[in-house]
């Protein structure tokens, strides 16, 4: 996991749980349950980690460790107007 620039608002665990929730339930960023933290914080971390390749590495490692069983080569999480 990358070293945070400042103390994180949410843990990496909360962040990954939020992403897995979105993948499983197909919800919009704004529809994430509050238990995961602020949706915008999660989105910003996702955006930053997507650009630097961290998300890809995490999901590949989780696949190799048999933590998840999804095709990450077809995974797409984005935002649309209004999100």
N, CA, C and O atoms as CSV, one atom per row, in Angstrom:
chain,resi,resn,atom,element,x,y,z
A,1,UNK,N,N,0.843,-1.183,0.000
A,1,UNK,CA,C,0.000,0.000,0.000
A,1,UNK,C,C,0.890,1.249,0.000
A,1,UNK,O,O,1.950,1.269,0.625
A,2,UNK,N,N,0.450,2.269,-0.696
A,2,UNK,CA,C,1.238,3.503,-0.700
A,2,UNK,C,C,1.299,4.151,0.678
A,2,UNK,O,O,0.401,3.979,1.501
A,3,UNK,N,N,2.356,4.886,0.910
A,3,UNK,CA,C,2.497,5.623,2.160
A,3,UNK,C,C,1.666,6.896,2.030
A,3,UNK,O,O,1.853,7.660,1.083
A,4,UNK,N,N,0.742,7.136,2.978
A,4,UNK,CA,C,-0.114,8.325,2.861
A,4,UNK,C,C,0.672,9.620,3.043
A,4,UNK,O,O,1.660,9.674,3.775
A,5,UNK,N,N,0.202,10.664,2.353
A,5,UNK,CA,C,0.827,11.980,2.451
A,5,UNK,C,C,0.498,12.648,3.775
A,5,UNK,O,O,1.277,13.455,4.282
A,6,UNK,N,N,-0.642,12.314,4.326
A,6,UNK,CA,C,-1.101,12.859,5.610
A,6,UNK,C,C,-1.915,11.775,6.296
A,6,UNK,O,O,-2.247,10.778,5.655
A,7,UNK,N,N,-2.249,11.926,7.558
A,7,UNK,CA,C,-3.065,10.896,8.217
A,7,UNK,C,C,-4.370,10.682,7.440
A,7,UNK,O,O,-5.113,11.633,7.197
A,8,UNK,N,N,-4.648,9.429,7.049
A,8,UNK,CA,C,-5.832,9.178,6.226
A,8,UNK,C,C,-7.145,9.348,6.994
A,8,UNK,O,O,-7.237,9.063,8.188
A,9,UNK,N,N,-8.159,9.824,6.259
A,9,UNK,CA,C,-9.500,9.957,6.843
A,9,UNK,C,C,-10.150,8.593,7.011
A,9,UNK,O,O,-10.938,8.379,7.933
A,10,UNK,N,N,-9.812,7.668,6.109
A,10,UNK,CA,C,-10.331,6.304,6.195
A,10,UNK,C,C,-9.159,5.340,6.067
A,10,UNK,O,O,-8.142,5.650,5.447
A,11,UNK,N,N,-9.320,4.184,6.656
A,11,UNK,CA,C,-8.252,3.183,6.578
A,11,UNK,C,C,-8.259,2.530,5.194
A,11,UNK,O,O,-9.248,2.592,4.464
A,12,UNK,N,N,-7.143,1.910,4.859
A,12,UNK,CA,C,-7.077,1.178,3.595
A,12,UNK,C,C,-8.093,0.041,3.586
A,12,UNK,O,O,-8.655,-0.290,2.543
A,13,UNK,N,N,-8.323,-0.550,4.748
A,13,UNK,CA,C,-9.322,-1.617,4.861
A,13,UNK,C,C,-10.715,-1.096,4.514
A,13,UNK,O,O,-11.436,-1.718,3.733
A,14,UNK,N,N,-11.099,0.053,5.097
A,14,UNK,CA,C,-12.398,0.651,4.791
A,14,UNK,C,C,-12.507,0.968,3.302
A,14,UNK,O,O,-13.546,0.744,2.680
A,15,UNK,N,N,-11.438,1.483,2.752
A,15,UNK,CA,C,-11.406,1.839,1.339
A,15,UNK,C,C,-11.641,0.615,0.461
A,15,UNK,O,O,-12.476,0.649,-0.443
A,16,UNK,N,N,-10.908,-0.464,0.724
A,16,UNK,CA,C,-11.069,-1.677,-0.076
A,16,UNK,C,C,-12.456,-2.291,0.107
A,16,UNK,O,O,-13.040,-2.801,-0.848
A,17,UNK,N,N,-12.976,-2.244,1.315
A,17,UNK,CA,C,-14.334,-2.744,1.552
A,17,UNK,C,C,-15.347,-1.931,0.752
A,17,UNK,O,O,-16.300,-2.489,0.209
A,18,UNK,N,N,-15.146,-0.620,0.678
A,18,UNK,CA,C,-16.045,0.243,-0.093
A,18,UNK,C,C,-15.989,-0.123,-1.574
A,18,UNK,O,O,-17.027,-0.205,-2.229
A,19,UNK,N,N,-14.792,-0.343,-2.106
A,19,UNK,CA,C,-14.674,-0.723,-3.518
A,19,UNK,C,C,-15.332,-2.064,-3.789
A,19,UNK,O,O,-16.045,-2.223,-4.780
A,20,UNK,N,N,-15.095,-3.025,-2.913
A,20,UNK,CA,C,-15.711,-4.338,-3.099
A,20,UNK,C,C,-17.233,-4.249,-2.988
A,20,UNK,O,O,-17.948,-4.959,-3.694
A,21,UNK,N,N,-17.728,-3.384,-2.109
A,21,UNK,CA,C,-19.167,-3.162,-1.993
A,21,UNK,C,C,-19.715,-2.605,-3.309
A,21,UNK,O,O,-20.750,-3.058,-3.796
A,22,UNK,N,N,-19.022,-1.630,-3.875
A,22,UNK,CA,C,-19.464,-1.041,-5.138
A,22,UNK,C,C,-19.476,-2.073,-6.256
A,22,UNK,O,O,-20.410,-2.117,-7.056
A,23,UNK,N,N,-18.447,-2.898,-6.312
A,23,UNK,CA,C,-18.365,-3.927,-7.348
A,23,UNK,C,C,-19.510,-4.923,-7.200
A,23,UNK,O,O,-20.163,-5.285,-8.179
A,24,UNK,N,N,-19.742,-5.358,-5.970
A,24,UNK,CA,C,-20.786,-6.363,-5.722
A,24,UNK,C,C,-22.181,-5.808,-5.937
A,24,UNK,O,O,-23.050,-6.509,-6.456
A,25,UNK,N,N,-22.412,-4.547,-5.544
A,25,UNK,CA,C,-23.759,-3.984,-5.572
A,25,UNK,C,C,-24.019,-3.023,-6.724
A,25,UNK,O,O,-25.161,-2.633,-6.966
A,26,UNK,N,N,-22.977,-2.648,-7.424
A,26,UNK,CA,C,-23.144,-1.767,-8.571
A,26,UNK,C,C,-23.715,-0.403,-8.232
A,26,UNK,O,O,-24.491,0.155,-9.007
A,27,UNK,N,N,-23.339,0.140,-7.080
A,27,UNK,CA,C,-23.903,1.426,-6.674
A,27,UNK,C,C,-23.049,2.590,-7.162
A,27,UNK,O,O,-21.904,2.403,-7.572
A,28,UNK,N,N,-23.612,3.778,-7.115
A,28,UNK,CA,C,-22.882,4.997,-7.451
A,28,UNK,C,C,-22.039,5.412,-6.249
A,28,UNK,O,O,-22.279,4.978,-5.122
A,29,UNK,N,N,-21.055,6.255,-6.512
A,29,UNK,CA,C,-20.196,6.739,-5.427
A,29,UNK,C,C,-21.021,7.349,-4.303
A,29,UNK,O,O,-20.806,7.040,-3.131
A,30,UNK,N,N,-21.958,8.210,-4.659
A,30,UNK,CA,C,-22.766,8.908,-3.654
A,30,UNK,C,C,-23.684,7.972,-2.873
A,30,UNK,O,O,-24.182,8.333,-1.806
A,31,UNK,N,N,-23.904,6.784,-3.398
A,31,UNK,CA,C,-24.797,5.834,-2.744
A,31,UNK,C,C,-24.068,4.901,-1.775
A,31,UNK,O,O,-24.694,4.028,-1.174
A,32,UNK,N,N,-22.761,5.074,-1.617
A,32,UNK,CA,C,-22.024,4.229,-0.665
A,32,UNK,C,C,-22.564,4.452,0.747
A,32,UNK,O,O,-22.774,5.594,1.158
A,33,UNK,N,N,-22.788,3.374,1.487
A,33,UNK,CA,C,-23.226,3.528,2.873
A,33,UNK,C,C,-22.215,4.337,3.694
A,33,UNK,O,O,-21.008,4.239,3.477
A,34,UNK,N,N,-22.709,5.114,4.613
A,34,UNK,CA,C,-21.874,5.987,5.453
A,34,UNK,C,C,-20.820,5.212,6.244
A,34,UNK,O,O,-19.793,5.778,6.617
A,35,UNK,N,N,-21.060,3.922,6.506
A,35,UNK,CA,C,-20.113,3.135,7.299
A,35,UNK,C,C,-18.727,3.051,6.649
A,35,UNK,O,O,-17.741,2.752,7.322
A,36,UNK,N,N,-18.653,3.318,5.331
A,36,UNK,CA,C,-17.368,3.280,4.639
A,36,UNK,C,C,-16.625,4.607,4.719
A,36,UNK,O,O,-15.437,4.667,4.404
A,37,UNK,N,N,-17.288,5.644,5.125
A,37,UNK,CA,C,-16.687,6.973,5.173
A,37,UNK,C,C,-17.310,7.860,4.105
A,37,UNK,O,O,-18.289,7.486,3.459
A,38,UNK,N,N,-16.731,9.030,3.930
A,38,UNK,CA,C,-17.248,9.986,2.948
A,38,UNK,C,C,-16.986,9.464,1.535
A,38,UNK,O,O,-15.862,9.094,1.195
A,39,UNK,N,N,-18.035,9.440,0.725
A,39,UNK,CA,C,-17.899,8.914,-0.636
A,39,UNK,C,C,-16.846,9.686,-1.427
A,39,UNK,O,O,-16.113,9.091,-2.216
A,40,UNK,N,N,-16.761,10.995,-1.227
A,40,UNK,CA,C,-15.809,11.802,-1.998
A,40,UNK,C,C,-14.365,11.449,-1.628
A,40,UNK,O,O,-13.490,11.423,-2.494
A,41,UNK,N,N,-14.119,11.183,-0.362
A,41,UNK,CA,C,-12.786,10.768,0.082
A,41,UNK,C,C,-12.404,9.451,-0.576
A,41,UNK,O,O,-11.275,9.285,-1.038
A,42,UNK,N,N,-13.345,8.517,-0.618
A,42,UNK,CA,C,-13.106,7.209,-1.233
A,42,UNK,C,C,-12.850,7.384,-2.729
A,42,UNK,O,O,-11.930,6.781,-3.281
A,43,UNK,N,N,-13.663,8.209,-3.378
A,43,UNK,CA,C,-13.493,8.455,-4.802
A,43,UNK,C,C,-12.120,9.070,-5.100
A,43,UNK,O,O,-11.440,8.650,-6.036
A,44,UNK,N,N,-11.719,10.055,-4.309
A,44,UNK,CA,C,-10.437,10.717,-4.551
A,44,UNK,C,C,-9.263,9.742,-4.394
A,44,UNK,O,O,-8.316,9.773,-5.178
A,45,UNK,N,N,-9.334,8.880,-3.376
A,45,UNK,CA,C,-8.275,7.880,-3.192
A,45,UNK,C,C,-8.286,6.902,-4.359
A,45,UNK,O,O,-7.232,6.536,-4.879
A,46,UNK,N,N,-9.480,6.479,-4.771
A,46,UNK,CA,C,-9.590,5.570,-5.907
A,46,UNK,C,C,-8.996,6.210,-7.162
A,46,UNK,O,O,-8.245,5.563,-7.892
A,47,UNK,N,N,-9.320,7.446,-7.409
A,47,UNK,CA,C,-8.822,8.151,-8.581
A,47,UNK,C,C,-7.298,8.231,-8.566
A,47,UNK,O,O,-6.642,7.949,-9.569
A,48,UNK,N,N,-6.747,8.615,-7.426
A,48,UNK,CA,C,-5.287,8.741,-7.274
A,48,UNK,C,C,-4.611,7.376,-7.453
A,48,UNK,O,O,-3.622,7.263,-8.177
A,49,UNK,N,N,-5.143,6.345,-6.794
A,49,UNK,CA,C,-4.547,5.017,-6.868
A,49,UNK,C,C,-4.738,4.377,-8.236
A,49,UNK,O,O,-3.913,3.565,-8.655
A,50,UNK,N,N,-5.804,4.724,-8.934
A,50,UNK,CA,C,-6.000,4.203,-10.288
A,50,UNK,C,C,-4.942,4.757,-11.224
A,50,UNK,O,O,-4.362,4.029,-12.030
A,51,UNK,N,N,-4.699,6.045,-11.108
A,51,UNK,CA,C,-3.736,6.703,-11.986
A,51,UNK,C,C,-2.312,6.204,-11.777
A,51,UNK,O,O,-1.535,6.124,-12.728
A,52,UNK,N,N,-1.963,5.865,-10.529
A,52,UNK,CA,C,-0.579,5.434,-10.287
A,52,UNK,C,C,-0.407,3.911,-10.316
A,52,UNK,O,O,0.685,3.414,-10.039
A,53,UNK,N,N,-1.469,3.164,-10.647
A,53,UNK,CA,C,-1.381,1.717,-10.811
A,53,UNK,C,C,-1.585,0.906,-9.540
A,53,UNK,O,O,-1.529,-0.323,-9.584
A,54,UNK,N,N,-1.815,1.556,-8.424
A,54,UNK,CA,C,-1.956,0.846,-7.153
A,54,UNK,C,C,-3.188,-0.060,-7.136
A,54,UNK,O,O,-3.123,-1.190,-6.652
A,55,UNK,N,N,-4.309,0.434,-7.664
A,55,UNK,CA,C,-5.542,-0.380,-7.675
A,55,UNK,C,C,-5.301,-1.678,-8.435
A,55,UNK,O,O,-5.676,-2.752,-7.965
A,56,UNK,N,N,-4.681,-1.583,-9.597
A,56,UNK,CA,C,-4.393,-2.778,-10.399
A,56,UNK,C,C,-3.553,-3.769,-9.608
A,56,UNK,O,O,-3.849,-4.964,-9.592
A,57,UNK,N,N,-2.504,-3.278,-8.951
A,57,UNK,CA,C,-1.616,-4.150,-8.178
A,57,UNK,C,C,-2.361,-4.810,-7.020
A,57,UNK,O,O,-2.174,-5.999,-6.761
A,58,UNK,N,N,-3.198,-4.051,-6.327
A,58,UNK,CA,C,-3.943,-4.588,-5.184
A,58,UNK,C,C,-4.879,-5.702,-5.633
A,58,UNK,O,O,-4.914,-6.773,-5.026
A,59,UNK,N,N,-5.631,-5.449,-6.689
A,59,UNK,CA,C,-6.580,-6.461,-7.148
A,59,UNK,C,C,-5.881,-7.689,-7.715
A,59,UNK,O,O,-6.365,-8.808,-7.546
A,60,UNK,N,N,-4.754,-7.497,-8.382
A,60,UNK,CA,C,-3.988,-8.654,-8.855
A,60,UNK,C,C,-3.488,-9.487,-7.686
A,60,UNK,O,O,-3.567,-10.715,-7.723
A,61,UNK,N,N,-2.970,-8.832,-6.642
A,61,UNK,CA,C,-2.478,-9.548,-5.458
A,61,UNK,C,C,-3.615,-10.274,-4.738
A,61,UNK,O,O,-3.451,-11.410,-4.293
A,62,UNK,N,N,-4.759,-9.615,-4.628
A,62,UNK,CA,C,-5.909,-10.249,-3.980
A,62,UNK,C,C,-6.374,-11.467,-4.776
A,62,UNK,O,O,-6.817,-12.456,-4.192
A,63,UNK,N,N,-6.276,-11.401,-6.110
A,63,UNK,CA,C,-6.598,-12.551,-6.961
A,63,UNK,C,C,-5.632,-13.705,-6.675
A,63,UNK,O,O,-6.052,-14.843,-6.466
A,64,UNK,N,N,-4.329,-13.391,-6.669
A,64,UNK,CA,C,-3.303,-14.412,-6.448
A,64,UNK,C,C,-3.437,-15.073,-5.085
A,64,UNK,O,O,-3.154,-16.262,-4.937
A,65,UNK,N,N,-3.871,-14.299,-4.080
A,65,UNK,CA,C,-4.025,-14.827,-2.726
A,65,UNK,C,C,-5.389,-15.487,-2.516
A,65,UNK,O,O,-5.708,-15.915,-1.407
A,66,UNK,N,N,-6.192,-15.569,-3.578
A,66,UNK,CA,C,-7.536,-16.157,-3.527
A,66,UNK,C,C,-8.450,-15.459,-2.519
A,66,UNK,O,O,-9.317,-16.091,-1.916
A,67,UNK,N,N,-8.251,-14.165,-2.345
A,67,UNK,CA,C,-9.123,-13.368,-1.487
A,67,UNK,C,C,-10.373,-12.982,-2.258
A,67,UNK,O,O,-11.476,-12.950,-1.711
A,68,UNK,N,N,-10.181,-12.690,-3.535
A,68,UNK,CA,C,-11.308,-12.377,-4.413
A,68,UNK,C,C,-11.225,-13.279,-5.634
A,68,UNK,O,O,-10.163,-13.807,-5.965
A,69,UNK,N,N,-12.346,-13.443,-6.285
A,69,UNK,CA,C,-12.399,-14.255,-7.489
A,69,UNK,C,C,-13.240,-13.516,-8.521
A,69,UNK,O,O,-14.365,-13.904,-8.835
A,70,UNK,N,N,-12.657,-12.444,-9.035
A,70,UNK,CA,C,-13.324,-11.677,-10.074
A,70,UNK,C,C,-12.322,-11.424,-11.195
A,70,UNK,O,O,-11.112,-11.492,-10.982
A,71,UNK,N,N,-12.823,-11.139,-12.359
A,71,UNK,CA,C,-11.938,-10.836,-13.483
A,71,UNK,C,C,-11.595,-9.364,-13.424
A,71,UNK,O,O,-12.383,-8.518,-13.847
A,72,UNK,N,N,-10.432,-9.057,-12.905
A,72,UNK,CA,C,-10.049,-7.655,-12.753
A,72,UNK,C,C,-9.702,-6.997,-14.081
A,72,UNK,O,O,-9.625,-5.771,-14.163
A,73,UNK,N,N,-9.494,-7.794,-15.116
A,73,UNK,CA,C,-9.196,-7.166,-16.401
A,73,UNK,C,C,-10.439,-6.521,-17.016
A,73,UNK,O,O,-10.332,-5.768,-17.984
A,74,UNK,N,N,-11.612,-6.813,-16.461
A,74,UNK,CA,C,-12.842,-6.209,-16.964
A,74,UNK,C,C,-13.480,-5.283,-15.942
A,74,UNK,O,O,-14.585,-4.786,-16.158
A,75,UNK,N,N,-12.800,-5.050,-14.841
A,75,UNK,CA,C,-13.332,-4.191,-13.784
A,75,UNK,C,C,-13.253,-2.730,-14.192
A,75,UNK,O,O,-12.204,-2.253,-14.624
A,76,UNK,N,N,-14.352,-2.032,-14.054
A,76,UNK,CA,C,-14.385,-0.605,-14.368
A,76,UNK,C,C,-15.256,0.091,-13.339
A,76,UNK,O,O,-16.445,-0.202,-13.221
A,77,UNK,N,N,-14.667,1.007,-12.600
A,77,UNK,CA,C,-15.421,1.826,-11.665
A,77,UNK,C,C,-15.145,3.266,-12.066
A,77,UNK,O,O,-13.991,3.691,-12.110
A,78,UNK,N,N,-16.156,3.984,-12.347
A,78,UNK,CA,C,-15.961,5.358,-12.786
A,78,UNK,C,C,-17.058,6.228,-12.203
A,78,UNK,O,O,-17.731,5.857,-11.242
A,79,UNK,N,N,-17.216,7.366,-12.793
A,79,UNK,CA,C,-18.289,8.250,-12.356
A,79,UNK,C,C,-18.949,8.837,-13.589
A,79,UNK,O,O,-18.341,8.937,-14.655
A,80,UNK,N,N,-20.170,9.212,-13.425
A,80,UNK,CA,C,-20.905,9.856,-14.501
A,80,UNK,C,C,-21.298,11.244,-14.049
A,80,UNK,O,O,-21.115,11.595,-12.884
A,81,UNK,N,N,-21.829,12.026,-14.946
A,81,UNK,CA,C,-22.270,13.365,-14.564
A,81,UNK,C,C,-23.280,13.225,-13.430
A,81,UNK,O,O,-24.167,12.372,-13.468
A,82,UNK,N,N,-23.133,14.054,-12.452
A,82,UNK,CA,C,-24.032,13.999,-11.299
A,82,UNK,C,C,-23.422,13.280,-10.118
A,82,UNK,O,O,-23.942,13.372,-9.006
A,83,UNK,N,N,-22.328,12.564,-10.335
A,83,UNK,CA,C,-21.632,11.885,-9.244
A,83,UNK,C,C,-20.532,12.744,-8.730
A,83,UNK,O,O,-19.823,12.350,-7.805
